[in-house]
Amino acid sequence: MTTVYEPGRGPGPANPTEEASSRLLGAHSLGALATVNRGGFPHLSTVAYAWDPDERVVRIGSAAGRAKVRQLARDPHASLYVGSDDHLAFAVAEGVAEVSPVSSVPGDETGRLLLAMQAPFADPDEEAAFLRNMVEDRRVVITLRVDRLYGGGLDVG
């Protein structure tokens, strides 16, 4: 059954549980990372991420020198926003972020963390090339330790 609203009215807000917000984070791999720029304003970056609900951490691959990495070095507070496919629900993970050391040797800890965020490689040579590329590209891992997880959206159902 379709709900009909009067002109100028629509569905009310949804108040999903923390568990529902965690499921939404786990169902997606792209979101918007908000960091704080030098002027105090939010800086938003589209990022690929991996959510670990047991550890309550979000891991994001990046590269040394990127704006988000520089900003997190100055102020580690960050939020990750993820929307549902239909844009009717969202989840936000807030916390303090840490930036790993730059991957400097193929197969080091940073490279292994980045590798764990990827689909497995069928060919060991591809995995080795990936780890070499992480060093060449000066890759880092941003680990957002989630202190607050919440969501919202529209109650349409």
C-alpha positions as CSV (number, residue, x, y, z in Angstrom):
1,M,0.0,0.0,0.0
2,T,1.3,3.4,-1.0
3,T,1.0,6.2,1.6
4,V,-0.3,9.5,0.3
5,Y,0.8,12.7,2.0
6,E,-0.9,16.1,2.0
7,P,0.8,18.8,0.0
8,G,4.0,20.0,1.7
9,R,4.2,16.9,3.9
10,G,6.0,13.7,3.7
11,P,7.4,10.8,5.8
12,G,8.7,11.5,9.3
13,P,12.3,10.8,10.4
14,A,13.5,7.3,10.9
15,N,15.5,6.5,14.0
16,P,17.5,3.3,13.2
17,T,19.2,1.4,16.0
18,E,23.0,1.3,16.2
19,E,22.8,-2.3,14.9
20,A,20.9,-1.2,11.9
21,S,23.5,1.6,11.3
22,S,26.3,-1.0,11.6
23,R,24.5,-3.2,9.0
24,L,24.3,-0.3,6.6
25,L,28.0,0.4,7.0
26,G,28.7,-3.3,6.4
27,A,26.5,-3.4,3.3
28,H,28.5,-0.8,1.4
29,S,32.1,0.1,0.7
30,L,31.9,3.7,-0.5
31,G,31.2,6.7,1.7
32,A,32.1,10.3,2.4
33,L,34.9,10.9,4.9
34,A,34.6,14.3,6.7
35,T,37.8,15.8,8.2
36,V,38.4,19.3,9.5
37,N,40.3,21.7,7.3
38,R,42.6,24.4,8.4
39,G,39.8,26.9,8.4
40,G,37.6,24.7,10.7
41,F,35.2,23.7,8.0
42,P,34.4,20.1,7.0
43,H,36.4,18.6,4.1
44,L,34.6,15.8,2.4
45,S,36.3,13.0,0.4
46,T,34.7,10.1,-1.3
47,V,36.5,7.0,0.0
48,A,36.4,3.2,-0.3
49,Y,36.4,1.7,3.2
50,A,36.1,-1.6,5.1
51,W,34.0,-1.7,8.3
52,D,34.9,-4.1,11.1
53,P,32.0,-4.2,13.5
54,D,33.7,-6.4,16.1
55,E,36.6,-3.9,16.4
56,R,34.4,-0.9,15.7
57,V,36.9,0.5,13.2
58,V,36.7,1.8,9.7
59,R,39.8,1.3,7.5
60,I,40.4,3.6,4.5
61,G,43.3,3.4,2.1
62,S,44.9,6.7,1.1
63,A,48.2,8.2,0.1
64,A,50.7,10.3,2.0
65,G,50.3,14.0,1.2
66,R,46.5,13.9,0.4
67,A,44.4,16.6,2.0
68,K,42.6,14.2,4.3
69,V,45.8,12.7,5.6
70,R,47.3,16.1,6.3
71,Q,44.2,17.2,8.0
72,L,44.0,14.1,10.2
73,A,47.6,14.7,11.3
74,R,46.5,18.1,12.5
75,D,43.1,17.2,13.9
76,P,42.3,13.4,14.1
77,H,38.5,13.9,14.5
78,A,36.6,12.4,11.6
79,S,33.2,11.1,10.4
80,L,32.2,8.7,7.7
81,Y,28.8,9.1,6.1
82,V,27.3,6.2,4.2
83,G,23.9,6.4,2.4
84,S,21.6,3.6,1.4
85,D,21.1,2.9,-2.3
86,D,17.7,4.6,-2.3
87,H,19.0,7.6,-0.3
88,L,16.3,7.1,2.3
89,A,18.6,6.0,5.1
90,F,22.1,6.9,6.3
91,A,24.7,5.9,8.8
92,V,27.5,8.0,10.4
93,A,30.5,6.7,12.2
94,E,32.3,9.3,14.3
95,G,35.6,9.0,16.0
96,V,39.3,9.6,16.2
97,A,41.5,8.5,13.3
98,E,45.0,7.3,13.2
99,V,47.2,7.3,10.0
100,S,49.6,4.4,9.6
101,P,53.2,4.8,8.5
102,V,53.7,5.0,4.8
103,S,54.2,1.5,3.2
104,S,57.9,1.4,2.7
105,V,58.7,-2.3,2.1
106,P,56.6,-4.6,0.0
107,G,54.6,-6.8,2.5
108,D,55.1,-4.5,5.5
109,E,52.2,-4.0,8.0
110,T,50.7,-1.1,6.1
111,G,50.8,-3.0,2.9
112,R,49.2,-6.1,4.5
113,L,46.4,-3.9,5.9
114,L,45.8,-2.5,2.4
115,L,45.9,-6.0,1.0
116,A,43.3,-7.2,3.5
117,M,40.9,-4.5,2.2
118,Q,41.0,-5.9,-1.4
119,A,39.4,-9.0,-2.9
120,P,41.9,-11.8,-2.9
121,F,44.2,-12.2,-5.8
122,A,44.2,-15.5,-7.6
123,D,47.7,-15.1,-8.8
124,P,50.5,-14.6,-6.2
125,D,52.4,-12.4,-8.8
126,E,49.5,-10.0,-8.7
127,E,49.6,-9.9,-4.9
128,A,53.3,-9.2,-5.0
129,A,52.7,-6.4,-7.6
130,F,50.0,-4.9,-5.4
131,L,52.4,-4.8,-2.4
132,R,55.1,-3.2,-4.6
133,N,52.6,-0.6,-5.9
134,M,51.6,0.3,-2.3
135,V,55.2,1.3,-1.6
136,E,55.7,3.1,-4.9
137,D,52.4,5.1,-4.4
138,R,53.3,5.9,-0.7
139,R,50.0,4.4,0.5
140,V,48.8,4.6,4.1
141,V,45.8,3.3,6.1
142,I,43.5,5.6,7.9
143,T,41.9,3.7,10.9
144,L,38.9,5.5,12.3
145,R,38.1,4.2,15.8
146,V,34.3,4.6,16.1
147,D,33.2,6.2,19.3
148,R,29.7,7.1,18.0
149,L,27.6,5.3,15.4
150,Y,24.2,6.6,14.5
151,G,21.8,6.8,11.5
152,G,18.7,8.4,10.2
153,G,16.6,8.9,7.2
154,L,12.9,8.9,6.3
155,D,10.3,6.5,7.7
156,V,8.6,5.3,4.6
157,G,7.7,1.9,5.6
